[in-house]
Amino acid sequence: MTRTVLVTGVARHIGARVASVLAADPGISRVIGVDTVPPPTPARDGGPAPGGVPLGRTEFVKVDLRSPDIAQVIAAADIDTVVHVDLVSAPRALMKEHNVIGTMQLLGACQRSPLIRRVVVRSTTEVYGSSARDPAVFTEDAEPPETPSHGFAKDAVEVEGYVRGFARRRPDVTVTTLRFADFMGPGVDSPLTRYFSRPVLPTVLGFDPRLQFVHEDDGVEVLRRVTVDDHPGTFNVAGDGVVLLSQCVRRAGRPTMPLPSPAFGVLGDLAGRVGLADFSPEQIRLMCHGRAVDTTRLADELGWKPKFTTAAAFDDFLRSLGRAAGGGPLAGLIGRIEEEFGR
């Protein structure tokens, strides 16, 4: 039985939502939220909680996962369940140290705690990479043709390696790894949502990649389910179906600027310097080759399916921008026809 849960990354939107949902569960005695900065609150900032999320009875503790202090938090609060969602894709200078070293410290603290019974880790489908030799869909057991060699994707691969090592050393602990497709929804702030928010969308000339999204509501629900019950293993998490980048563009009603891939990277680097976008090498490969994953294992394990398809998650994100899906009635009709019959 889950009694005391520690949630990492509560100053960010998804972490805050997960902590809020768990804090509302009467079967959970305490929820401890940790981050390097306090989550925004109406009392301190005069504004809403992260993404408009009230944290309820979540108790916040300021701690850096890279510090040994996290072990003291776990021991002092008698934590039995850890939900690690605090993986970041930027800024690049601090990303690896935060993701990899922070996870190592957290798992080391969990290993030393006799009370830990369940560990849930948020990972990403970026561990599969993106290349021209990819299979049509990746299952959890598939070996990617090209293992990510740098950036956030490489961090995620290393994090998963440490998680597997922890699971071997603590076979008494239920360990769940969730490989999420790109989050999409009204409260999501990511390189991809920032990309689709631009007035003109640069694309890679000659490519029309398949994309897959998971709505933030479904992602939080999956995290809740694997936190309150035992579901050991590694699972892909994504909305049903895929959308082509060209379909996303039409749904958004945006003009495009097709560029050769080297120019796309240069433009992304320049835009990143002024805070407009951030096209990392792995994102450029995604914009060329796309990625799709199979979610059968998750559906079978949980007996549950996401409420939002990939296309519906993207449409909900567009609505949050104040634009109806498709940028207008005609484009919306095109989007629905594409979703039903394919391109």
Summary of the structure (lengths in Angstrom):
residues: 343
radius of gyration: 19.8
end to end distance: 47.3
largest distance: 59.9
contacts: 1185
relative contact order: 0.13
helix: 44%
strand: 17%
